[in-house]
Amino acid sequence: MESEDEWPPHRQTLTLPPPARPTPLEPAGPPPARTARRTMIGAAVAALLTAGVLVVLPTRFGGGQDAPPPAPGPVARALTAVGAGAPAAAADLTALIADRRAWVRTHPSDDASWAVLGSAYLGRGLRAADSSYYPRAEWALRRSLAVRPAARGNADAQIGLAALANARHDYGTARTLAEEVRRRDPKRWTVYPVLIDAYGGLGDLKGASRSVEQLLDLRGGSVALAASGAVYRERGWREDAAAALTEAAAYATTPVQKADCLRQLGDLAWDRGEPAEALAQHSAALRTDPGGHAALAGKARAELALGRTAAARHDYAAAVARLPRPEYLLELGELYESLGLGADARAQYARLRARAASDDGHGVNDALVLGRFEADHGAPESAVERLRAQWRRTPNAAVADALGWALYRAGEPEEGLVFLKQAAEKGGRSALFSYHRGVLERELGQSGPARRDLEEALRTNPYFSPLLAPKAREGLEGLGEPAEGGPKDVYGYVPDPPTGSGSSGSGSSGSAAAAARKRKQ
């Protein structure tokens, strides 16, 4: 067999053993709490990213052939995960890739198997943060469409191409491809996670709202519950998010799927400024799926907040060695910088640039993380140029915040504040966003709003950045106390109303949606 680097072969004499019809990973069940969710979603949807989840359901089989199910093992597990829209283990994806490659070599007209192969390549690339798999994924998916075009029913390959576009941060292309599938077959549930990602990336809350609602109408179980939890998290409804994600973890039927829910619960606890809870959830995720290296980065983040600096450095280094995402390299570099380890920080920043250059060669747009890096580490004018272009492509909250901050760093705080306020209007809620607003407001002499936003950043998560959290505290001290005779609540802080779901995330996703609906009213 040719090596991985030699694939795809130059001769297109290729199709895969028609996989057996995948058995459901989970019981679909009725769509959970449809009416309550409809009300909540209309008000609450924000960007929902589903990277790392496969979304192609191989419902067709090459040449109309029927085949027995694959033997129990990694190929069957990966194929089932593909069919359920769930994350899959790296080893299982590798086995599925080898299996499908062997099949298409002798069955070049099996379009369904080409689609599975392409989606397995994409899943493998996402799992390893290795964009070199993306051209292989594109080649296989386009080969599938060449055998059977989308207009003749090859939705699987087109959904795969849309998911690939999302992975490359080309959300406009992803939306176009996925909407074509939705118009032809609105009941094909696997298209909706791709649409949620695409519309979220484009900052289109209405489009994302429709997609979440339709997914919930069509599909119950862990995948839909996890999507709901991500929506609640993006809106800052953290107890409701915890309830939905806890239930999603309970419904999960593979270790990888459960670990992904636990990782999201850890991220949610981090958002709330609860590092001990974040550490517990990320550690549980790693025990469930030791190959889930994103949880290792989350664990390192929490350890640093708890003062376990040596453990944090060790786990961050292990995470970026196994999952070298540019955002993790930036985090590790800033950790080193906060410790006065300038040479180590520069080494991570060099790795970040190299990774972004490699991604660019494979069609991935890393403008957002590069812009954030350049704004804070010596090239704000370049960051502004890069992020203005990105804003034209993907006008979402994260890009608005990054561009606003870059403008401030480049000496344009007035225009910068305009974009930071747009980030808040688009649903962006995080300690970092609040910190950015507070700094610009202080720069512009707006002491009251600056005090409110800096305090909000530290109240939300006092550990949000090893470099910036200390600066937020210094900024508050520099502003001093408000003048006597002012309003008692100078920070404008209104605690969240009780939702009934509990901070532990207990309770059903239906109760979480009902609480969200009440909040809307």
C-alpha positions in Angstrom: 0.0 0.0 0.0 1.2 3.5 -0.8 2.1 5.8 2.0 -0.2 8.4 3.4 1.9 11.1 1.7 1.3 9.5 -1.7 -2.4 9.7 -1.4 -4.4 10.6 -3.4 -3.0 8.6 -6.3 -2.5 10.3 -9.6 -4.5 7.6 -11.4 -8.2 8.0 -10.7 -9.0 4.3 -11.1 -10.6 4.0 -7.8 -14.5 3.2 -4.6 -14.7 1.9 -0.7 -16.4 -1.9 0.8 -19.8 -0.4 0.8 -20.1 0.1 4.4 -23.0 -1.5 6.1 -25.8 0.8 7.0 -24.7 2.5 10.2 -26.6 1.7 13.3 -27.6 4.8 15.2 -25.1 5.9 17.8 -27.9 7.0 20.0 -31.7 6.8 20.1 -33.1 9.7 18.2 -36.1 10.0 20.3 -38.6 12.9 20.0 -37.2 16.4 19.5 -36.7 17.7 23.0 -39.1 20.5 24.2 -39.9 21.9 20.8 -42.1 24.8 21.7 -40.0 26.0 24.6 -36.9 25.8 22.5 -38.5 27.6 19.6 -39.1 30.6 21.9 -35.7 30.5 23.4 -33.8 30.1 20.2 -35.4 33.1 18.5 -33.8 35.3 21.1 -30.7 33.5 22.0 -28.8 32.1 19.1 -25.2 33.2 18.6 -22.2 31.6 16.9 -22.1 27.9 17.5 -18.9 26.1 16.3 -19.0 22.4 15.7 -15.5 21.8 14.5 -14.4 18.2 15.2 -17.8 16.7 14.6 -18.4 14.6 11.5 -21.7 15.3 9.8 -21.9 13.0 6.8 -24.5 10.3 7.0 -23.7 7.6 4.5 -27.3 6.6 3.6 -26.4 5.3 0.1 -24.2 2.5 -0.9 -22.1 2.1 -4.1 -23.8 0.6 -7.1 -26.9 -0.2 -5.2 -25.1 -3.0 -3.5 -26.1 -4.2 -0.1 -23.3 -5.3 2.2 -23.2 -6.9 5.6 -22.3 -4.6 8.5 -18.5 -4.2 9.2 -17.2 -6.4 11.9 -17.3 -4.7 15.4 -14.1 -2.7 15.8 -12.6 0.7 14.9 -14.0 0.9 11.3 -17.6 0.2 12.5 -17.2 2.7 15.4 -15.9 5.4 13.1 -18.6 4.8 10.5 -21.3 4.9 13.2 -19.9 8.2 14.5 -19.9 9.6 11.0 -23.5 8.6 10.7 -24.5 10.1 14.0 -22.8 13.5 13.6 -20.6 12.7 16.6 -16.8 13.0 17.3 -14.8 9.9 16.6 -11.5 8.7 18.0 -8.4 9.3 15.9 -7.4 5.7 15.7 -10.9 4.8 14.5 -10.8 7.4 11.9 -7.4 6.2 10.7 -8.8 2.7 10.4 -11.8 3.9 8.5 -9.5 5.9 6.1 -7.4 2.8 5.4 -10.6 0.7 4.9 -12.2 3.1 2.5 -9.0 3.8 0.5 -8.6 0.1 -0.1 -12.2 -0.2 -1.3 -12.2 2.8 -3.7 -9.0 1.5 -5.3 -11.1 -1.3 -6.8 -14.5 0.3 -6.8 -13.9 3.8 -8.2 -17.6 4.4 -8.9 -18.8 4.2 -5.3 -19.7 7.8 -4.6 -20.9 7.1 -1.1 -17.7 5.6 -0.1 -15.7 8.5 -1.5 -17.9 10.8 0.6 -17.1 8.8 3.7 -13.4 8.8 2.9 -13.4 12.6 2.5 -15.3 13.1 5.7 -13.0 10.8 7.6 -10.0 12.7 6.3 -11.6 15.9 7.5 -12.4 14.4 10.9 -8.8 13.2 11.2 -7.5 16.7 10.4 -9.8 18.3 12.9 -8.9 15.8 15.6 -5.2 16.4 15.2 -5.3 20.1 14.2 -3.5 19.0 11.1 -4.7 20.9 8.0 -2.6 18.7 5.7 -5.6 16.3 5.7 -7.9 19.0 4.2 -6.6 18.8 0.6 -7.1 15.0 0.8 -10.6 15.5 2.1 -11.4 17.9 -0.7 -10.0 15.5 -3.3 -12.1 12.6 -2.1 -15.3 14.6 -1.7 -15.0 16.1 -5.2 -14.3 12.7 -6.6 -17.6 11.6 -5.0 -19.4 14.5 -6.7 -17.8 13.7 -10.0 -19.2 10.2 -9.8 -22.6 11.4 -8.7 -23.4 15.2 -8.6 -25.2 16.8 -5.7 -28.1 17.5 -8.0 -28.6 13.8 -8.5 -28.8 13.1 -4.8 -25.2 13.2 -3.5 -25.9 15.3 -0.5 -23.4 13.5 1.7 -20.4 14.8 -0.4 -21.7 18.3 -0.6 -22.3 18.4 3.2 -18.7 17.2 3.6 -17.4 20.0 1.4 -19.5 22.5 3.4 -18.0 21.1 6.7 -14.5 21.4 5.1 -15.2 25.0 4.2 -16.2 25.7 7.9 -12.9 24.0 9.0 -11.1 26.4 6.7 -13.1 29.4 8.2 -14.6 30.0 4.7 -18.1 30.4 6.2 -19.6 32.0 3.1 -18.8 29.0 0.9 -20.0 26.6 3.7 -23.4 28.4 3.9 -23.9 28.3 0.1 -23.1 24.6 -0.2 -25.2 23.6 2.9 -28.2 25.7 1.9 -28.3 24.0 -1.4 -28.6 20.7 0.4 -31.2 22.0 2.8 -33.4 23.3 0.0 -33.3 19.9 -1.8 -33.8 17.9 1.4 -34.9 19.9 4.4 -35.3 16.8 6.6 -31.7 15.8 6.3 -30.6 16.6 9.8 -26.9 16.3 9.2 -26.8 19.6 7.2 -28.0 21.7 10.2 -24.8 21.5 12.4 -22.9 22.7 9.3 -25.4 25.6 8.8 -25.2 26.6 12.5 -21.4 26.8 12.2 -21.5 28.7 8.9 -24.2 31.3 10.0 -22.4 31.8 13.3 -19.1 32.4 11.6 -20.8 35.0 9.4 -22.4 36.7 12.4 -25.9 36.0 11.0 -27.9 35.3 14.2 -31.2 34.8 12.3 -29.8 32.2 10.0 -28.2 30.4 13.0 -31.5 30.6 14.8 -33.4 28.9 12.1 -30.8 26.1 11.8 -30.7 25.4 15.5 -34.5 25.3 15.6 -34.7 22.9 12.7 -32.0 20.6 14.1 -34.0 20.4 17.4 -37.2 19.7 15.5 -35.5 16.8 13.6 -33.1 15.2 16.1 -33.0 14.4 19.8 -30.2 13.0 21.8 -26.7 14.0 22.7 -25.8 15.9 19.5 -28.9 18.2 19.6 -28.5 18.7 23.4 -24.9 19.7 23.0 -25.8 22.1 20.3 -28.4 23.7 22.6 -25.8 23.9 25.4 -23.4 25.7 23.1 -26.1 28.2 22.2 -26.9 28.9 25.9 -23.2 29.4 26.6 -22.8 31.9 23.8 -25.6 34.0 25.2 -24.1 33.9 28.7 -26.9 31.7 30.1 -24.4 29.5 31.8 -26.6 27.5 34.2 -28.9 26.5 31.3 -25.9 25.6 29.2 -24.6 23.4 32.1 -28.0 21.6 32.3 -28.1 20.9 28.6 -24.5 19.8 28.4 -24.8 17.5 31.4 -27.8 15.9 29.8 -25.9 15.6 26.5 -23.1 13.8 28.3 -25.6 11.4 29.9 -27.0 10.6 26.5 -23.6 10.0 24.9 -22.9 6.4 24.0 -19.2 6.5 23.2 -16.3 7.7 25.3 -15.2 10.3 22.7 -18.7 11.8 22.5 -19.0 11.9 26.3 -15.6 13.4 26.7 -16.4 16.2 24.3 -19.4 17.1 26.4 -17.3 17.1 29.6 -14.7 19.3 27.9 -17.4 21.8 27.0 -18.6 21.7 30.6 -15.0 22.5 31.6 -14.9 25.4 29.2 -18.2 26.7 30.6 -16.8 26.6 34.2 -13.8 28.5 33.0 -16.1 31.2 31.5 -17.7 31.5 34.9 -14.3 32.0 36.6 -14.5 28.6 38.4 -11.1 27.0 37.8 -11.5 24.2 40.3 -14.7 23.0 38.5 -13.0 23.5 35.1 -10.1 21.3 36.3 -12.5 18.6 37.4 -14.4 18.6 34.2 -11.4 18.6 31.9 -9.7 15.9 34.0 -12.9 13.8 33.7 -12.8 14.3 29.9 -9.2 13.1 29.7 -10.0 10.1 31.8 -12.9 9.3 29.5 -10.9 10.0 26.3 -7.1 10.3 26.8 -6.8 11.4 23.2 -8.9 14.5 23.7 -6.1 16.9 23.7 -8.3 20.0 23.7 -9.3 19.1 27.3 -5.6 19.0 28.1 -5.3 22.7 27.1 -8.3 23.4 29.2 -6.8 21.6 32.2 -3.6 23.6 31.8 -5.6 26.9 31.8 -7.4 25.9 35.0 -4.1 24.8 36.7 -2.5 28.1 36.0 -5.5 29.9 37.6 -5.1 27.7 40.7 -1.5 28.6 41.1 -0.2 25.2 39.8 2.2 26.9 37.4 4.6 23.9 36.9 1.7 21.6 36.1 0.1 24.2 33.8 3.4 24.6 31.8 3.7 20.8 31.5 0.2 20.3 30.3 0.2 23.3 27.9 3.4 22.0 26.3 1.9 18.5 26.0 -1.3 19.9 24.5 0.4 22.0 21.8 2.8 19.1 21.0 -0.3 16.9 20.2 -2.8 19.6 19.1 -0.8 22.6 17.8 -3.7 24.9 17.2 -2.6 28.5 16.8 -4.8 29.7 19.6 -3.1 27.3 22.0 0.3 28.4 20.9 -0.7 32.0 21.6 -1.9 31.0 25.1 1.3 29.2 25.9 3.4 32.1 24.6 1.5 34.5 26.8 1.9 32.3 29.8 5.7 32.2 29.3 5.7 36.0 28.7 3.8 36.5 32.0 6.5 34.5 33.8 9.3 36.6 32.3 10.4 33.8 30.0 10.8 35.9 26.8 12.8 33.4 24.8 10.3 30.7 25.4 7.4 33.0 24.5 9.1 34.0 21.3 9.6 30.3 20.4 5.9 29.7 20.7 5.1 32.8 18.7 7.4 31.6 16.0 5.5 28.2 16.0 2.3 30.1 15.8 3.4 31.9 12.6 4.7 28.7 11.1 1.5 26.9 11.9 -0.6 29.7 10.3 1.6 29.6 7.2 1.1 25.9 6.9 -2.6 26.3 7.4 -2.7 29.0 4.7 -1.0 26.5 2.3 -3.9 24.1 3.0 -6.6 26.7 2.4 -7.2 27.6 6.1 -7.8 31.3 7.0 -6.2 32.0 10.5 -6.7 35.7 10.2 -8.5 36.0 13.6 -5.9 34.5 15.8 -3.1 36.1 13.7 -4.8 39.5 14.2 -5.0 39.0 17.9 -1.4 38.0 18.1 -0.2 40.9 16.0 -2.2 43.5 17.9 -0.7 42.5 21.2 2.8 41.5 20.1 4.3 44.3 18.0 2.4 44.7 14.7 -1.0 46.4 15.4 -1.1 48.1 11.9 -0.8 44.8 10.2 -3.5 43.4 12.6 -5.8 46.2 11.6 -5.4 45.5 7.9 -5.8 41.8 8.3 -8.9 42.1 10.6 -10.6 44.7 8.4 -10.4 42.2 5.6 -11.7 39.5 7.9 -14.6 41.7 9.1 -15.7 42.1 5.5 -15.8 38.3 5.1 -17.0 37.2 8.6 -18.6 40.1 10.6 -19.1 38.2 13.8 -18.5 39.2 17.5 -15.0 37.7 17.8 -13.8 39.6 14.7 -15.4 42.8 15.9 -13.7 42.5 19.3 -10.3 41.7 17.7 -10.6 44.6 15.2 -11.6 47.1 17.8 -8.7 46.1 20.0 -6.2 46.2 17.1 -7.5 49.7 16.2 -6.8 50.9 19.8 -3.3 49.4 19.7 -2.7 51.2 16.4 -3.7 54.5 17.9 -7.4 54.7 16.9 -9.4 54.2 20.1 -12.5 56.0 19.0 -13.1 53.8 16.0 -11.9 50.8 18.0 -14.7 51.4 20.6 -17.3 51.4 17.9 -16.3 47.8 16.9 -16.0 46.7 20.5 -19.6 47.8 21.1 -20.6 45.9 18.0 -19.1 42.8 19.5 -21.3 43.2 22.5 -24.4 43.9 20.3 -23.6 40.7 18.4 -23.8 38.6 21.5 -20.1 38.5 22.4 -19.9 38.0 26.2 -16.6 37.3 27.8 -14.1 38.6 30.3 -11.7 39.5 27.5 -14.4 41.5 25.6 -15.3 43.4 28.8 -11.6 44.1 29.5 -11.1 45.5 26.0 -14.0 47.8 26.3 -12.9 49.0 29.7 -9.4 49.9 28.5 -10.7 51.9 25.5 -13.2 53.7 27.7 -10.5 54.6 30.2 -8.4 55.9 27.3 -11.2 58.1 26.1 -11.9 59.5 29.6 -15.1 57.6 30.1 -14.4 56.7 33.7 -17.8 55.3 34.7 -18.2 52.9 31.8 -14.5 51.9 32.1 -14.9 51.1 35.8 -18.0 49.1 35.1 -16.5 47.0 32.2 -13.1 46.4 34.0 -15.0 45.2 37.1 -17.3 43.1 34.9 -14.2 41.4 33.3 -12.8 40.5 36.7 -16.2 39.4 38.1 -16.8 37.2 35.1 -13.4 35.5 35.3 -10.6 37.0 37.4 -8.1 34.6 35.7 -9.1 35.2 32.1 -5.5 36.0 30.9 -2.1 35.7 32.7 -1.0 38.9 30.9 -4.2 40.9 30.9 -6.0 40.1 34.2 -3.3 41.8 36.3 -3.6 44.8 34.0 -7.4 44.9 34.5 -6.8 45.1 38.3 -4.2 47.8 37.8 -6.6 49.7 35.6 -9.4 49.6 38.2 -7.0 50.8 40.9 -5.9 53.7 38.7 -9.5 54.8 38.2 -10.0 55.0 41.9 -13.4 55.1 43.6 -16.4 56.8 42.0 -17.3 60.3 43.2 -19.5 60.5 46.3 -23.1 61.0 45.7 -23.2 58.8 42.6 -25.5 55.9 42.2 -25.0 53.0 44.6 -24.7 50.4 41.8 -21.9 52.0 39.9 -21.2 48.8 38.0 -24.7 48.2 36.8 -24.6 44.6 38.0 -27.8 42.7 38.0 -27.4 39.1 39.0 -28.9 36.4 36.8 -32.4 35.3 37.9 -32.6 31.8 39.3 -33.2 29.3 36.5 -34.0 26.2 38.4 -31.4 24.3 36.6 -28.8 24.7 39.3 -25.2 25.6 39.0 -24.2 22.0 38.8 -26.1 21.6 35.6 -28.7 19.2 37.0 -32.1 19.1 35.5 -33.4 18.6 32.0 -32.7 20.6 28.9 -36.4 21.4 28.7 -36.2 23.3 32.1 -33.2 25.1 30.7 -35.1 26.3 27.7 -38.1 27.3 29.9 -35.8 29.4 32.0 -34.3 31.0 28.9 -37.8 31.8 27.7 -38.6 33.5 31.0 -35.5 35.5 30.7 -36.5 36.7 27.3 -39.8 38.0 28.6 
